[in-house]
Amino acid sequence: MKKIGYFLSRHYYLVLFFLAILLSLIILLNSQHRFFNIDELEHVHAAWYVENNQIPYLEFFEHHHPFFWYLIAPFLMILGDSTQTMMILRLMMFVFVLGIGYFTYRVAAQASRSKEAAWIAVLLVFSLLLFVESAIEIRPDVPQVFFGLVSFSCLAGYFQGFRDRDAAFSGLAAAVAFLFIQKFLFFFLGLILIFAYWLVRRRITLRPILIFLLCFSFPVLLFVIGLAVSGALKDYLILCWLFNLKFITAFSAWETLKTVIIPNVLFWLLLPISVIYILLGKRINPEIKTVTLLGAGLFAVVFRVTHPYPQYFLPALPFCAIAVGYALNEGFNRFKLNNLIRVIILIALLAEPAVFLVKKSRETNADQLSLINYVLRNTSPGECVYDSFLQFNLFRPDLHYFWFHHSPWGGLDQYRRLAQNKYFGRYIIPERGRYDVCGMIKSRKPKYILGFTYVQEKCGLKELYAPTVFENIKVRKDGKVGPGR
């Protein structure tokens, strides 16, 4: 025991680094093995449209910002129509996760002025099931969080050195985060409130705020000009703003949280205690209070949205981890715990979620990749398929502009009211608010379809489509190739 204590007295931070590497490897294991969320197939397929020179919103349906698709489109161009693309893109997201870890450390060190608190924050965020499950996925929320942290780190750098370039870089990073996904507006509002608070306290002038806003506005303005030139501006406003604001799916954030609380129960118990301790503490520096308020605000706002999926919590989690890391470090120092006790406490915090994440990695994506490969091998590049539930189509044309969200509960009926049936043509049954799926299939003759009861029986397709080795996937019996969109 004395030897362990002696080792930790000299190499405490090396142990923390080793724990961070171990958690990173567990995240990588999940990244390469865990099943794919349907959102991942959605974004890869949208990137495939972009790679094939299709204009988002104007030529195919989407309701997210487009920067992510343009980021991953070159990977599709280089790697081609292959499921290996999915694995490479998962590796790219893992790189973003490492970047989030780095900037979590950086922000924590800037705010707490404690190397130990910064390391603890990284360990905590890397062990959070709520973070890991969404952060490994191919989705724009992950680079949004990365660039949000970059923006906040530059902002913290400005308050430490009062350099205009830090305010400029903060604004640029915020703009990039916004172009990845519009949910960044919650984070952006938090940054503006921070500026306003320090302006009222007369710690800063209007100059850095104007520099920040100018550098944020310029890329966004270029984006709007590009939409206008392409003719997609009106469709963008309808799909990315009005459509999402009127989305009818609704559920409670507690439904999301209840599945992830148990593996990280100690963290979730410490979080409210840490927030109260930091915000009410009289001797705690304002920087860590600012971080804590931002994290608490971003976390709380998720409870006000109508469809709080797990990824909605991502922006808040690094800041929440920083708050808990700071409070733990303060407790360690106040009680003068030696390094051995500190390591034991940290391992107690990390052990259960680490084991749980290792077990989660067994939820393999092999069956999904097998299905996607099956469709790719048995279709030609220009042959359309019908996959409105995002199960297998990454690199083939769809039947229609609306390639998912077909059902009224998915938002189709709302779009009809917003855009006056612009893209529906003859493939809509107005009184039912849904597509004439039967008419589309009979006209386009897709090679593969999702053979659910509605499609197979009500469309009279039993003579046209045969079962495959995959449940619910049907293949066209004849050899005729139907037209794409």
C-alpha positions as CSV (number, residue, x, y, z in Angstrom):
1,M,0.0,0.0,0.0
2,K,2.9,2.3,0.8
3,K,4.4,1.7,-2.7
4,I,1.0,2.5,-4.3
5,G,0.8,5.7,-2.2
6,Y,4.4,6.6,-3.2
7,F,3.7,5.9,-6.9
8,L,0.5,8.1,-6.8
9,S,2.3,10.9,-5.0
10,R,4.6,11.1,-8.0
11,H,2.4,10.0,-10.9
12,Y,-1.1,11.0,-9.9
13,Y,-1.8,12.8,-13.2
14,L,-0.4,9.9,-15.2
15,V,-3.0,7.7,-13.6
16,L,-5.7,10.2,-14.5
17,F,-4.4,10.2,-18.1
18,F,-4.4,6.4,-18.1
19,L,-8.0,6.3,-17.0
20,A,-8.9,8.8,-19.7
21,I,-7.2,6.6,-22.3
22,L,-9.1,3.5,-21.0
23,L,-12.4,5.3,-21.3
24,S,-11.5,6.5,-24.8
25,L,-10.8,2.9,-25.8
26,I,-14.2,1.9,-24.5
27,I,-15.8,4.7,-26.4
28,L,-14.0,3.5,-29.6
29,L,-15.2,0.0,-29.0
30,N,-18.7,1.2,-28.9
31,S,-18.1,3.4,-31.9
32,Q,-17.1,0.4,-34.1
33,H,-19.5,-2.2,-32.8
34,R,-22.7,-0.6,-31.6
35,F,-25.8,-0.6,-33.8
36,F,-26.6,2.4,-36.1
37,N,-29.3,4.8,-35.1
38,I,-31.7,5.6,-38.0
39,D,-30.5,9.2,-37.8
40,E,-27.1,8.1,-38.9
41,L,-28.5,6.5,-42.1
42,E,-30.5,9.6,-42.7
43,H,-27.4,11.9,-42.6
44,V,-25.2,9.6,-44.7
45,H,-28.0,9.3,-47.3
46,A,-28.4,13.1,-47.3
47,A,-24.6,13.4,-47.8
48,W,-25.0,11.0,-50.7
49,Y,-27.5,13.3,-52.3
50,V,-25.1,16.2,-51.8
51,E,-22.3,14.2,-53.3
52,N,-24.6,13.6,-56.3
53,N,-25.0,17.4,-56.8
54,Q,-28.5,17.5,-55.3
55,I,-29.5,20.7,-53.6
56,P,-30.8,20.3,-50.0
57,Y,-34.4,21.4,-49.4
58,L,-34.9,22.1,-53.0
59,E,-34.3,18.6,-54.5
60,F,-34.6,16.4,-51.5
61,F,-36.3,16.6,-48.1
62,E,-34.3,17.5,-45.0
63,H,-35.0,19.5,-41.9
64,H,-31.4,20.0,-40.5
65,H,-28.6,22.4,-41.4
66,P,-26.4,21.1,-44.3
67,F,-22.8,21.7,-43.2
68,F,-22.5,18.1,-41.9
69,W,-23.4,16.6,-45.2
70,Y,-20.8,18.7,-47.0
71,L,-18.3,17.6,-44.4
72,I,-18.8,13.9,-45.0
73,A,-19.6,14.0,-48.7
74,P,-15.9,13.8,-49.7
75,F,-15.6,10.6,-47.7
76,L,-18.4,9.1,-49.8
77,M,-16.7,10.3,-52.9
78,I,-13.4,8.6,-51.9
79,L,-14.7,5.4,-50.3
80,G,-17.6,4.8,-52.8
81,D,-20.8,2.8,-52.2
82,S,-19.6,0.7,-49.3
83,T,-20.6,0.0,-45.7
84,Q,-17.0,0.6,-44.8
85,T,-17.9,4.2,-45.2
86,M,-20.1,4.0,-42.1
87,M,-17.2,2.6,-40.1
88,I,-14.8,5.4,-41.3
89,L,-17.4,8.0,-40.5
90,R,-17.8,6.5,-37.0
91,L,-14.0,6.9,-36.6
92,M,-14.4,10.6,-37.7
93,M,-17.0,11.1,-35.0
94,F,-14.6,9.5,-32.5
95,V,-12.0,12.1,-33.4
96,F,-14.6,14.7,-32.6
97,V,-15.2,13.0,-29.2
98,L,-11.5,13.3,-28.5
99,G,-11.7,16.9,-29.5
100,I,-14.6,17.4,-27.1
101,G,-12.5,15.8,-24.4
102,Y,-9.6,18.2,-25.1
103,F,-11.7,21.3,-25.0
104,T,-13.6,20.1,-21.9
105,Y,-10.2,19.9,-20.3
106,R,-9.2,23.3,-21.6
107,V,-12.4,25.1,-20.6
108,A,-12.3,23.4,-17.1
109,A,-8.7,24.5,-16.7
110,Q,-9.5,28.1,-17.8
111,A,-12.5,28.3,-15.4
112,S,-11.3,26.4,-12.4
113,R,-7.6,27.2,-12.6
114,S,-7.1,23.6,-11.5
115,K,-5.4,20.8,-13.6
116,E,-7.0,18.2,-11.4
117,A,-10.5,19.5,-11.8
118,A,-10.0,19.6,-15.5
119,W,-8.9,15.9,-15.7
120,I,-11.8,14.9,-13.5
121,A,-14.2,16.7,-15.8
122,V,-12.8,14.8,-18.8
123,L,-13.2,11.4,-17.0
124,L,-16.7,12.2,-16.0
125,V,-17.9,13.3,-19.5
126,F,-16.2,10.2,-21.1
127,S,-18.1,7.9,-18.7
128,L,-21.5,9.4,-19.2
129,L,-23.8,7.0,-21.0
130,L,-26.0,9.9,-22.1
131,F,-22.9,11.5,-23.7
132,V,-21.3,8.4,-25.2
133,E,-24.4,6.9,-26.8
134,S,-25.0,10.0,-28.9
135,A,-21.4,11.2,-29.4
136,I,-20.3,8.1,-31.2
137,E,-23.1,8.5,-33.8
138,I,-22.8,10.0,-37.2
139,R,-24.8,13.1,-36.5
140,P,-24.3,16.9,-36.7
141,D,-24.9,17.4,-33.0
142,V,-21.4,16.1,-32.2
143,P,-19.4,18.7,-34.2
144,Q,-21.9,21.3,-33.0
145,V,-20.7,20.5,-29.4
146,F,-17.1,20.5,-30.4
147,F,-17.3,23.9,-32.0
148,G,-19.5,25.2,-29.2
149,L,-16.7,24.3,-26.8
150,V,-14.1,25.9,-29.1
151,S,-16.2,29.1,-29.1
152,F,-16.6,29.1,-25.3
153,S,-12.9,28.4,-24.8
154,C,-12.0,31.4,-27.1
155,L,-14.5,33.5,-25.1
156,A,-12.8,32.5,-21.8
157,G,-9.5,33.3,-23.4
158,Y,-10.8,36.8,-24.2
159,F,-11.8,37.5,-20.6
160,Q,-8.3,36.4,-19.5
161,G,-6.3,38.4,-22.1
162,F,-8.8,40.8,-23.7
163,R,-7.5,40.1,-27.2
164,D,-9.8,41.0,-30.1
165,R,-8.7,37.8,-31.9
166,D,-10.2,35.6,-29.2
167,A,-13.6,37.3,-29.6
168,A,-13.3,36.9,-33.4
169,F,-12.4,33.2,-33.2
170,S,-15.3,32.7,-30.7
171,G,-17.8,34.2,-33.2
172,L,-16.4,32.2,-36.1
173,A,-16.5,28.9,-34.1
174,A,-20.1,29.7,-33.0
175,A,-21.1,30.3,-36.7
176,V,-19.6,26.9,-37.7
177,A,-21.5,25.2,-34.9
178,F,-24.8,26.9,-36.0
179,L,-24.2,25.8,-39.6
180,F,-24.0,22.2,-38.4
181,I,-27.4,22.3,-36.7
182,Q,-29.9,25.0,-35.7
183,K,-30.2,23.8,-32.1
184,F,-27.0,25.7,-31.5
185,L,-29.2,28.8,-31.0
186,F,-29.7,27.8,-27.3
187,F,-25.9,27.8,-26.8
188,F,-25.6,31.0,-28.8
189,L,-28.2,32.7,-26.5
190,G,-26.1,31.6,-23.5
191,L,-23.0,33.2,-25.0
192,I,-24.9,36.5,-25.6
193,L,-26.2,36.5,-22.0
194,I,-22.6,36.0,-20.8
195,F,-21.5,39.0,-22.8
196,A,-24.4,41.1,-21.5
197,Y,-23.6,40.2,-17.9
198,W,-20.0,41.3,-18.2
199,L,-21.1,44.4,-20.1
200,V,-23.4,45.4,-17.2
201,R,-20.6,44.6,-14.8
202,R,-18.3,46.9,-16.9
203,R,-15.7,44.3,-17.3
204,I,-15.9,44.6,-21.1
205,T,-17.0,47.2,-23.6
206,L,-19.2,46.8,-26.7
207,R,-16.2,46.2,-28.9
208,P,-15.7,42.5,-28.3
209,I,-19.5,41.9,-28.5
210,L,-19.6,43.6,-31.9
211,I,-16.5,41.7,-33.1
212,F,-18.1,38.4,-32.0
213,L,-21.4,39.2,-33.7
214,L,-19.7,40.3,-36.9
215,C,-17.6,37.2,-37.1
216,F,-20.7,35.0,-36.4
217,S,-22.8,36.8,-38.9
218,F,-20.5,36.7,-41.9
219,P,-20.5,32.9,-42.4
220,V,-24.2,32.8,-41.7
221,L,-24.8,35.5,-44.3
222,L,-22.8,33.6,-46.9
223,F,-24.9,30.6,-46.1
224,V,-28.1,32.5,-46.6
225,I,-26.8,34.0,-49.9
226,G,-25.9,30.6,-51.1
227,L,-29.5,29.4,-50.4
228,A,-30.9,32.3,-52.2
229,V,-28.7,31.8,-55.2
230,S,-29.6,28.1,-55.4
231,G,-33.3,28.9,-55.1
232,A,-33.6,26.9,-51.9
233,L,-34.1,29.7,-49.4
234,K,-37.9,29.5,-49.1
235,D,-37.8,25.7,-48.7
236,Y,-35.0,26.0,-46.1
237,L,-37.1,28.4,-44.0
238,I,-40.1,26.1,-44.2
239,L,-38.3,22.9,-43.5
240,C,-35.6,23.9,-41.0
241,W,-37.7,26.3,-39.0
242,L,-41.4,26.3,-39.5
243,F,-41.6,22.5,-39.9
244,N,-39.5,21.8,-36.8
245,L,-41.4,24.4,-34.7
246,K,-44.7,22.7,-35.6
247,F,-43.5,19.1,-35.3
248,I,-46.2,17.2,-33.6
249,T,-44.3,14.4,-31.9
250,A,-44.0,15.2,-28.2
251,F,-42.7,13.3,-25.1
252,S,-41.0,14.1,-21.8
253,A,-37.3,14.6,-21.3
254,W,-37.7,12.2,-18.3
255,E,-38.4,9.5,-20.8
256,T,-35.0,10.0,-22.2
257,L,-33.2,10.3,-18.9
258,K,-34.7,7.4,-17.1
259,T,-32.8,4.9,-19.3
260,V,-29.4,6.4,-18.6
261,I,-29.5,7.4,-14.9
262,I,-28.7,4.1,-13.2
263,P,-25.3,3.5,-14.8
264,N,-24.2,7.0,-13.8
265,V,-26.3,7.3,-10.6
266,L,-23.4,8.8,-8.6
267,F,-22.8,11.5,-11.2
268,W,-26.5,12.5,-11.3
269,L,-26.6,12.6,-7.5
270,L,-23.6,14.9,-7.4
271,L,-24.7,17.2,-10.2
272,P,-27.4,19.2,-8.3
273,I,-25.2,19.3,-5.2
274,S,-22.3,20.7,-7.3
275,V,-24.5,23.3,-9.0
276,I,-25.9,24.6,-5.7
277,Y,-22.5,24.6,-4.1
278,I,-20.9,26.5,-6.9
279,L,-23.7,29.1,-7.5
280,L,-24.1,29.8,-3.8
281,G,-20.5,29.8,-2.8
282,K,-19.2,33.2,-2.0
283,R,-15.5,32.5,-2.6
284,I,-15.9,30.6,-5.9
285,N,-14.6,32.5,-8.9
286,P,-17.1,33.9,-11.4
287,E,-15.6,31.9,-14.3
288,I,-16.7,28.6,-12.9
289,K,-20.0,30.0,-11.9
290,T,-20.5,31.1,-15.5
291,V,-19.7,27.6,-16.8
292,T,-22.1,26.0,-14.3
293,L,-24.9,28.4,-15.2
294,L,-24.4,27.7,-18.9
295,G,-24.4,23.9,-18.3
296,A,-27.5,24.1,-16.0
297,G,-29.3,26.3,-18.5
298,L,-28.6,24.1,-21.5
299,F,-29.6,21.1,-19.5
300,A,-32.9,22.7,-18.3
301,V,-33.9,24.0,-21.7
302,V,-34.2,20.4,-23.0
303,F,-37.2,20.0,-20.7
304,R,-39.0,22.7,-22.7
305,V,-38.6,21.2,-26.2
306,T,-41.3,18.9,-27.5
307,H,-39.1,16.0,-28.6
308,P,-36.1,15.9,-26.3
309,Y,-34.0,13.1,-27.9
310,P,-30.8,12.1,-26.1
311,Q,-28.6,14.2,-28.4
312,Y,-30.4,17.3,-27.2
313,F,-28.5,17.0,-23.9
314,L,-25.1,16.8,-25.5
315,P,-24.2,20.5,-25.4
316,A,-24.9,20.7,-21.7
317,L,-22.9,17.6,-20.6
318,P,-19.3,18.9,-20.8
319,F,-20.3,21.9,-18.7
320,C,-22.1,19.7,-16.2
321,A,-19.1,17.5,-16.0
322,I,-16.9,20.5,-15.4
323,A,-19.1,21.6,-12.5
324,V,-19.0,18.2,-10.8
325,G,-15.3,17.9,-11.5
326,Y,-14.7,21.3,-9.8
327,A,-16.9,20.4,-6.8
328,L,-15.1,17.1,-6.3
329,N,-11.7,18.7,-6.5
330,E,-12.8,21.3,-3.9
331,G,-13.9,18.4,-1.7
332,F,-10.7,16.5,-2.2
333,N,-8.7,19.6,-1.2
334,R,-10.9,20.7,1.7
335,F,-10.7,17.2,3.4
336,K,-7.0,16.9,2.4
337,L,-7.4,13.5,0.9
338,N,-4.3,11.8,-0.3
339,N,-4.0,10.7,-3.9
340,L,-4.8,7.1,-3.2
341,I,-8.2,8.0,-1.7
342,R,-8.8,10.3,-4.6
343,V,-8.1,7.6,-7.2
344,I,-10.4,5.2,-5.3
345,I,-13.2,7.7,-5.3
346,L,-12.8,8.3,-9.0
347,I,-12.7,4.6,-9.8
348,A,-15.9,4.2,-7.8
349,L,-17.5,6.9,-10.0
350,L,-16.2,5.4,-13.2
351,A,-16.4,1.6,-12.7
352,E,-20.1,1.0,-13.1
353,P,-20.5,3.1,-16.2
354,A,-17.3,1.7,-17.8
355,V,-18.6,-1.9,-17.3
356,F,-22.0,-0.9,-18.6
357,L,-20.5,0.7,-21.7
358,V,-18.4,-2.4,-22.4
359,K,-21.6,-4.5,-22.3
360,K,-23.4,-2.0,-24.5
361,S,-20.8,-2.5,-27.2
362,R,-22.2,-6.0,-27.7
363,E,-25.2,-4.5,-29.4
364,T,-23.6,-5.2,-32.7
365,N,-24.3,-3.5,-36.0
366,A,-23.4,-6.6,-38.0
367,D,-27.0,-7.4,-39.0
368,Q,-27.6,-3.8,-40.2
369,L,-24.4,-3.9,-42.2
370,S,-25.4,-7.2,-43.7
371,L,-28.7,-5.8,-44.9
372,I,-27.2,-2.7,-46.3
373,N,-24.6,-4.8,-48.2
374,Y,-27.2,-7.1,-49.5
375,V,-29.1,-4.2,-51.1
376,L,-25.9,-2.7,-52.5
377,R,-24.8,-6.0,-54.0
378,N,-28.1,-6.6,-55.7
379,T,-28.9,-3.2,-57.1
380,S,-27.3,-1.0,-59.7
381,P,-26.2,2.5,-58.8
382,G,-29.2,4.2,-60.5
383,E,-31.9,1.7,-59.4
384,C,-34.4,3.1,-56.8
385,V,-35.6,1.4,-53.6
386,Y,-38.3,2.2,-51.1
387,D,-36.9,2.6,-47.6
388,S,-39.1,5.2,-45.8
389,F,-38.1,3.9,-42.4
390,L,-34.3,4.3,-42.9
391,Q,-33.3,0.6,-42.7
392,F,-31.0,-0.1,-45.6
393,N,-30.7,2.7,-48.2
394,L,-27.5,4.6,-48.2
395,F,-26.5,5.0,-51.8
396,R,-29.5,4.4,-54.0
397,P,-32.3,6.8,-55.3
398,D,-35.6,7.1,-53.5
399,L,-39.1,7.1,-54.9
400,H,-39.8,10.8,-54.1
401,Y,-38.6,14.1,-52.7
402,F,-40.0,12.9,-49.4
403,W,-37.8,9.9,-48.7
404,F,-38.7,9.6,-45.0
405,H,-41.2,11.3,-42.6
406,H,-44.0,9.8,-44.8
407,S,-46.5,9.3,-42.0
408,P,-48.7,12.1,-40.6
409,W,-47.2,11.6,-37.1
410,G,-43.8,12.1,-38.7
411,G,-44.7,15.6,-39.9
412,L,-45.9,15.1,-43.4
413,D,-49.4,16.6,-42.8
414,Q,-47.8,19.6,-41.2
415,Y,-45.6,20.2,-44.2
416,R,-48.6,19.9,-46.5
417,R,-50.2,22.9,-44.7
418,L,-47.0,24.9,-44.7
419,A,-46.0,24.4,-48.3
420,Q,-49.4,23.9,-50.0
421,N,-48.4,20.4,-51.3
422,K,-45.5,21.8,-53.3
423,Y,-43.7,18.4,-53.8
424,F,-46.6,16.0,-53.6
425,G,-47.9,16.0,-57.2
426,R,-50.1,13.0,-57.9
427,Y,-48.7,10.8,-55.2
428,I,-50.8,12.2,-52.3
429,I,-54.2,11.3,-50.9
430,P,-55.3,14.7,-49.6
431,E,-58.1,13.5,-47.3
432,R,-55.8,11.0,-45.6
433,G,-52.7,13.2,-45.4
434,R,-50.4,10.5,-46.6
435,Y,-48.6,9.5,-49.7
436,D,-50.1,7.2,-52.3
437,V,-47.4,4.7,-51.6
438,C,-49.1,2.1,-53.8
439,G,-49.1,4.4,-56.8
440,M,-45.5,5.3,-56.4
441,I,-44.3,1.7,-56.1
442,K,-46.3,0.6,-59.1
443,S,-45.0,3.5,-61.2
444,R,-41.3,3.5,-60.0
445,K,-40.9,-0.3,-59.6
446,P,-38.3,-0.1,-56.8
447,K,-36.1,-3.2,-56.6
448,Y,-36.5,-3.5,-52.9
449,I,-39.3,-2.3,-50.6
450,L,-40.1,-2.5,-46.9
451,G,-42.8,-5.1,-47.0
452,F,-45.0,-4.0,-44.1
453,T,-48.7,-5.0,-44.1
454,Y,-49.9,-1.7,-45.5
455,V,-47.5,-1.8,-48.4
456,Q,-47.8,-5.5,-49.3
457,E,-51.5,-6.3,-48.8
458,K,-53.3,-3.0,-49.4
459,C,-51.2,-2.2,-52.5
460,G,-51.8,-5.7,-54.0
461,L,-48.1,-6.3,-54.4
462,K,-48.0,-10.0,-53.5
463,E,-47.7,-11.0,-57.1
464,L,-45.0,-8.4,-57.8
465,Y,-42.7,-8.8,-54.8
466,A,-41.2,-11.8,-53.1
467,P,-39.8,-12.4,-49.6
468,T,-36.0,-12.1,-49.0
469,V,-33.8,-13.6,-46.3
470,F,-34.4,-10.4,-44.4
471,E,-37.7,-9.9,-42.5
472,N,-40.0,-7.2,-44.0
473,I,-37.7,-6.7,-47.0
474,K,-39.3,-7.7,-50.3
475,V,-37.7,-7.9,-53.7
476,R,-39.3,-7.3,-57.1
477,K,-39.9,-10.5,-59.0
478,D,-39.5,-9.3,-62.5
479,G,-36.3,-7.9,-63.9
480,K,-37.6,-4.5,-65.1
481,V,-35.8,-1.5,-63.7
482,G,-38.0,1.4,-62.7
483,P,-37.1,5.1,-63.0
484,G,-35.7,7.0,-60.0
485,R,-37.1,10.2,-58.7
